Amino acid sequence: MWDGRDLPSQIRLPLEEQSELNINWDIALATLSQAAETRNFLSSCGGERISKSLVILALASYVRSLVTLDSPFDRYFYRNEDGEISDQAKEGLKLFIGKGGCSSCHQISGSFASFTDYNFHSVGVGFVNGHYLDKGRFEVSHDESDEGAFKTPSLRNVSLRAPYMHDGSMPSVREVIEYYNRGADPRAENLDRKIKPLDLSADEITELISFLESLTSPIATYRPSSKTN
C-alpha cells in the first residue's frame, strides 16, 4: 500500500482482500492450530490458542525485525573497501547523489543509509483519465494534497524486488529510471516539485542500475526448528 497505514493494517488488509490472498480465517486458524510450530510459539508467548490478532501481531513483529546490512555498497562507502563495487557502480553512485537527484528522497546519511526520507511523494504513477486509481496517502490523511502520494521505499535489495512502484506497474529497475528520466508523467496532478527530466544518457542509466545492484545484501534463508529444547 505504501500509504502510511500502521503495520498491523498493512499485514491484515492484503490477507483479507479478495483480489489478493482472500484468507478464510476459520480455515487458516484451524490449520495453524494443528502445527507443532504453533504449539511451540504459543508456549513461548504464554498464549493458550492461536487467534487472528495474534497471527497479525506476530507477522508485524517479524517484519520489524527485517534489517538488511553489509551490502557491497556498505563495505565500500562506510568501510572504505574500494574493491567491493565496480567502477561502473561508483559512477552510478555519483549520479545517484548528483545529476540524478535520487538521494534527495532516497537518502544516504550518517553511519547507515536507509535510502528513504520516510516521507510521502506523488510521482505520477497510476494517474489515468484525470484521476489517481489509488489515492495513496489521502486514504489515511484525507488531505487533498496527499492524493497520489506514497511513502518513499528503501532501495536496499531493490534488484530483488520486481515489479516496482506501489502498483507493480513497472517490471524492471531500468523502466523505473527511464520513467523518472522522462520527468515522470507531466499530466499527473499533485506531482512532486522535485520531479523533472533528468537528461541521463543510456550509459548513465546503466551506471545507475549497476550502483543499485550494489545495494543487495547477503541473504540467508532460515526456518525455525519445530523441536523444543
CORZIBEL-V578491 format. One record per helix or strand. SS is the DSSP state (A for helix, B for strand). FROM is the first residue (numbers start at 0). TO is the last residue. Records with the same first field share a line. If there is no record, write none. Layout:
BEGIN
SS->FROM-TO  FROM-TO
END
This chain:
BEGIN
A->6-15  24-32  35-44  51-63  71-76  81-83  86-96  101-103  137-140  143-145  157-159  172-180  201-212
B->119-121  126-127  130-131  135-135  148-150  163-163  169-169
END
